[in-house]
Amino acid sequence: MTDLTALTLASALDGMEKKRFSSAEITDAFLAAIEKANPHLNAYVVVTAEQARAAAKASDARRAKGQAGPLEGAPLGIKDLFCTEGVRATACSNILGEFTPTYESTVTANLWRDGALMLGKLNMDEFAMGSSNETSRFGPVVSPWRRGNEDAKLTPGGSSGGSASAVAADLCLGATATDTGGSIRQPAAFTGTVGIKPTYGRCSRWGIVAFASSLDQAGPITKTVEDAAMLLQSMAGHDPKDSTSLPDGLPDFRTACAKPIKGMTIGIPEEYRVDGMPAEIEALWAQGIEWAKEAGAKIKKISLKHTKYALPTYYIVAPAEASSNLARYDGMRYGARVAGKDLVATYEQSRARGFGAEVQRRILIGTYVLSAGYYDAYYLRAQKVRQRIAEDFREAFKDVDAILTPATPSAAFALGERSGDPVQMYLNDIFTVTANLAGLPGLALPVAVDAQGLPLGLQVIGRALDEETVFAVSAALEKAAKFSTKPARWWT
């Protein structure tokens, strides 16, 4: 039999439909793969083997009765930011201790409604704050990729590093992830996987641990563009429990993947040519433009003139919202508590020991920019610039159907290589934060490997609520690129 773990989501669902194998068989195959790989990759922080086997058995029974859902029997990994009923959810932070939710996030509930099942909870940067998955309380995630002949452990990107590593290493058919400034797209680009951040409000934020509420958005990381469309179809939808959830109906994302892009106009923003960008990234971008032309699209240079302010704007708005959201973790109601001599000391010690260094740094930045003397100078000004960035996109989309950019400024780097320099780490988000600030859909897909054999990705950005065009353009690029490189399974 084919290695079941190597299948795409679409081919796995097709195989189960044609009775070539059962959900129980593919679930067992993934659990065996996780047992071998996870000690080396640290992608899963909880493995729910018994629960997964029971769900697979129930799924096979539903299929036998002709009651199969769109994702019936598909084993998935779930980022530890999503609340899962009866299964620990900690956002990979000590402050939440062993918190076990008594409720299910809307996104995961939608997946279970459609027949999917959970293999376990995936590692991530603490509270989704990081670009390399080195801030988790459970230790860093290791990418399944290697750089040339080196043994150096590489980052899978962050904050959804566990999701990206698990998908790239064939430890699930797909995974949930979240993206506040690039936390789906950057890990996808680093690991040769596909990741989409949908339009802000497409997926409910209810039951997802908050980082920056006006930026956070859930999405999938998968092996192919088609798989991403299928998972997003189930994850998305209106939710009355989330006031920012969009009431708009969902188009058929999978069908959109087959839509031709002939006659479309693809925008190329000049401002994304940044100083020091590796020649390989520049060449990759040029190749992507050629592929779009060959598929019948027109190319138009555009200007997103406020792009240079996006990163500083993001690192004011996001920490400000984080400082407010994380104020609730005080050791009183749930999670970890460190007793002090009085109430204030308990607060201080619980938060000092509960939050890691990066989270503390961002809380302090956020508290500073929201303070009385600096609110106007920093936070208010950042919000005004954010509106200018969104206006740049609105103007550009009057003339183009989608925008094509690099996904990241480099390939994956080694763990520890940049963790000592926060600014260098923040620069990893340079191509991705604009879509979050403007609330737009953006998809990263792998199209090539660099000279050291590491994946490189392109990013497609679309109009708000126009994921269909994003999927169409991405699928056309995927078809042209024929990217099929997989990491060597050095852990077996």
N, C-alpha and C positions, 0 to 999 in steps of 0.2 A: 504493500500500500504506500502511496505518496506520503511524505512527511506532512502530517496534517497541520503542524504548527507553521509550515511555510506558506500555507494558503492565504490568499487575500480574503477579506470578509465576503465579497461577492461570490468567489468560487467555493468558499466553505458553505455558505447558505445554499448554493446550487447543489453541492454534493450531498447535503443533508436532505434536501428536497427530493433528490433522485435516489435516496436510500443507499448511497455508496458507503456512508458511515453515519453514526448517530452523534447526537450532542454529547452523550456520555463518553464516547470514544475520543472525540476531539478535546473534550474537557480534561480527560485523563492524560492525553498527550501534552497539553499545556502545563498541567500540574507537575508532570515528570520533568518537563523542560525547565520550569521555574526552580524545582528542587536542585537541578544541576547548576543552573546559571546564577541564581540569586546570591549565593555566597560570594561570587566574584563581582557582580554588577550592582548589588544593593538597590535594585529597582523597586522591589516590593517591601513594604514595612509591615504588612499583614497579609497572610495568605489564607483565604477562606475556603480551604479544600472541601471540608464536609458540606458546607453550604452550597458550594459550586456543584458538587456531585448530585446533591438532592435536587437542585434547580435543573440540572441537565436531565435527570430522570423524569422530572415533571414535564420538561419541555418535549422530550421524546414522546411522552404519552399524549400531549396536546397535538403534536404533529400526526401521530397515528390516528387521532380522531378527526383530522382535517381542520384543526383549529389553530394552525400555525400563524404566528404574527410575522411582521416584516423582518424582524431580527431573531426569529425563533432559534434558540439553542446556541446563539453566538457568545462565546466566552470573551469577556472584556476586562480590562484593568481600569480601576477608578482612582483618580488623583485624591490624595488624602485631604483635600480642601472640601470635598463633597461630603455632606452628612449622610451616613448610611445607617439605617435603623438596626440597632443591635450589634454594630461593628464599629470598633474604635475609630474616631476621627479627631486628629490632633493638629492639623495644618503643619505637622512636623515641628511643633513647638513644645517646649517643656511647660509653658504656661497653661496648656490645656490638660496636662497630666494624662490620665487614662480615660478622658471623656468619651462616653459611648452614647450617641444620640438615640432618642426614643422616637425619632421621626426620619423620614426620607427626603432628600432634596428633590425638587421638582424634576430636574434633569435626569437623575438616576431613576426616579419613579417612572418617567416616560420610557426609559430604556427597558425596564422590567415589564412594563405594560406591553411592549412590542416583542417580548420573548427573549431578550438578552439575559445573560447571567454574569455574576461577578466572580472573578478569580481572586481578587484581593485589592488592597489599597496600595497606591503607588507613592513612592518617595517624591519629595519636592523641596524647594527652598522654603525655609521657615516663613509662614504667612505669605508665601508666593513672592517674597522679596529677595531677588537674586537672579543672576544671569548664568550661573554655572552649577547650580545644585550643590553648593558647598556649605550652605547655611542650615541644613536640616539637622534636627536633634539626633537623627538616626545615622548621621554620617553622609558623606557625599555619594552620589550615584556615579557609576563608572560607565562610560560609553562602550558599546560593543566594538567600536571601531578602533583601529590602531594606526599610528602615524608612521608610514614606511615600515622599516624593520625594527622600530623602537618598541620597547615594552612600557613606555610611559602611559600612565592611566589618563585618558582624556575625558574632558567634561562632555556630557550629552546636551549641555545648555540648561537654561533655567527660565522660569521656575519649574516648568513641567518636565524636568529631567527624567524622572522615573517613568513617566508616560512615554516619552520619546525613546528611552533606552529599551523599555519592554517591547514596544512595537518593532523597533529595529532588530532586536534579538529574537524575534518570534516567540515572545512570552505571553502574547494575547493577540486576538484578531484586530483589536483597535483599543483606544483608550480615551477616557475623558481627560480634558485639560482645561486650563483657564489662561486668559491673556489680558494683562493689565497694561503692559507696554511692549509686548513681544513674546510673552511666555509660552505661546503655542508655536509661533512661527520661527523663532530663533532655535529652539530645540529641534524642530522638524528639519530645519536647514542643516544643523550640525550632525544629524543622524541618518540622513538619506530617507526621511519619511515625509508625509504630507500633513500639513496642519492648517486649519482655517479658523480664524477669528471672525465670526459673523458680525453683522450689524449690531450695534449696541441695542439691547432689548429683544433680540431674536430668541435668546435662551434665558429662561428665568434664572435670577440670582438667588431665589429663595432656597435656603438650606445649603448655600455655599458660603464658607467662612469669608467674611469681607476683608478686602485690602483697601482698595480705593473705589468707592461705590459708583462714581460717574465714569469709571474706566473699565472695571472688571467685566469680562464676558467669557462665558464657557464656550468650548468648541471641541472637536475631536482631533486626535492624532492617529493617522492610519497609514496603510502601506501604499494606497493609490488614491487618486483624485476621486474616482468613482466611490470607493469605500468611504471617503470623507463626506461625500454627498449623502450616502445612505445613513451614516450615523447622525449627521446633522439633522436629517429629516425627522428622526425620532427624538433627538435632544431638544429641538426648538419647539416653539408654540406659545401661545398666549397663556399667562398664568395670573389670575386675579390676586394671588398672594404677593406678587411683585409689582409695585406701582410703576416701575420703569419698563415692564414687559409690554411689548408692542402687540396691539390687537390685530394687526394685519395677518391675513391668511398665508399659509405656506405654499409656495409653488413646488413643483416636482423637481427637486435638485438633481436627482439621478438622470432624468431625461435631459436636463440642461447640459450635462457633460457631453452629449452627442450633438449638440447644436453647432453648426459650422460658424466660423468666425469671419468668413469671407465678407468683405464690406464693412467690418467694424473698424474703428479707429483706435489705435493704442497710443496712449500718451507716454512720452519719455521725459521725465523731469530733470532738467539740467542740474538742479541743486543737489541731486543725489550722487554727483561725481565729487566725492570728498577727498581732501588731501590725504595722501598716504594709503589710499585704497590699493590693495594688491592688483597687479596687472591681470592675474587670473580672474578676479572678480569682474574687472572691466571687460575682459575678453568674453566672459560668460554672458554678461549683459548684452554685448554686441551680438553674440550668437542667438540669444533669445529673441532679439529684434529681427534677425534674419528668419528665424523659424516662424515668427508671426507673419512676416511678409509672405513667406512661401505658402502659408495657410490662407492667404488672400486678404489679410488685414492691412490697413493703411497705418503708417507711422507718423506721429506728429510730435514735435518738440513742444513741451509745455513748461511753464514756470510756476513753481510753488515757492514763492519768494520768501515766505516766513519759515521755511524748513529749518534754517540755521538756529531758530529760537525754540524748536520743538523739544529738544532734550532738556534744556534748562527749565522750560515751562513744565514739562512732565515731572521733573524732579523737585518742583515746588508743589504742584497740584496733588500728585500721588502721596507724598509724605504728609501733606496737610490732612488729606482725607484719612490716611492711615492712623495718624495721631488721634483723630476723633473716633474712628472705629475701634481701635485697640484700647481705648480708655475703659471699656467694659471688663477687661481682664484684670481683675484686682485681687483675686484669691478669695473672694467672698462667696460667690454663688455657685461656682463650679470650677473644675480644673485644679491646678496645683496651688497650695497655700504654704507660705513660709511664715510661721507665727513670729510676731514681734512683741515688744513690750507694751505696745498700744496699737490702736487702729491704724494710725499713720505709718508706723514702723512695719506693720503687717503688709500694708499696701506696697510700701517701698521695697521691702525684701522679696515679696512675692514677684513683683515686676522685674526687679534687678536680676533675680536668679531664673525667672521664667522666660524672659526674652533674651535671645542671642544678640551678639554685637551689632549685626547689620540691622536688625529690627529696632534696637535701641537707637542706632544712628538715625534711622528714618523717622522715628517718633520725635526725636529731639529737633530734627530739621523741621518737621511739620509743626511742632509746637512753637518753634521760633517764628516761622513765617505767618502764623496765625496770631501771634501776640500783638498786644495793643499798639506798640510803636512801629511794627513792621508789616502789619496786615495790608495797608494800602501800597506800600513800596514793593512787596513781593507777591502775596497771594492775589490781591485784586488785579495787579498788573499782569500776572500770569494768566488769569482768566480772560483778560482782554486780548492777550496774544493768542490764546487758545481759539478765540472766535475768529481772529484773523487767519489762523491756519485752516480752520473749517471753511472760511470764505474762499481761500485759495483753491481748495478742492472743488467747491461749488462752481467757481468760475471755470476751472479746468474741465469739469464734466459737461459743460455746455458744448464743448468741441470734441470730446473723446468719450469712448465707451468704457475703457478700462485703462489702468496705469500699470506699467511694467517697471520694476526696480530690482536691484539685488535684494536678497533676503537678509544677509548679514555682511559686515565689512571684512570678514575673514572666515576661514574654516575653524573647526573646533581646536581649542588649545588644551594644554595639559592642566590637570588639577593642580592648584597652587601657583600656577604661572602668573595669574593676574589678581589673585585674591588680596594681595597686600596693597593694591591701588584701586580704591573705590571708583575713581573717575574713569580709569581704563576699563573697569568692569561695566560701568554705566554706558560707555560708548558702544557696547554690543547692541544696544537698542536703537541706534541712530536711524536705521531704515524702517523701524517698525512702530515707534511711538506715535507717529503722525496719524496713523489709522485709528488708534485708540482715542487720541485727542479730538478727532473729528467724528468718531463713532461709526467708521466705515468698515465694510468687510475686507479682509486681506487674507490671502492664501499663500503659503510657502510650499514649493515643491522642489524635489531634487532633480537636477538636470545633468550633473557631471561630477567628476572627482578631480581634485587638484593633483599636483605633481607628487604628493606624498600619499595619494590614494584616499583622501578624505572627501566626503560629500560637500558639494556646493549647491546652493539653491537660489531660485528666483522668487520674487514676490509679485503677485497680481492684486491690485487694489481696485475696488469697484465703488459705484454709487451706493448710498444707503439703500438697503432693501433690495439690492440687485446682485445677490449671490449667484443668480443664474448666469449672468455674464462672466462673473469671476470663475465659476466652474467651467464654462465653455472655453474660455481663453486658457485656463490652466490645463484642461484636458488636451487641448490642441498642442500646447507646449510639451506636455508629458508624452504624447504620441510621437512628436518630432524628436525629443531627446532620447527616447528608448532607454531610459536609465534602468539598469537591472543589477547593478553592483550590490552585493551584500557583504556585510562584515564577516570575516573568518571566525568560526566558532572556537576561539582559542581557549575557552573555559571548559570544553568537553574533554 
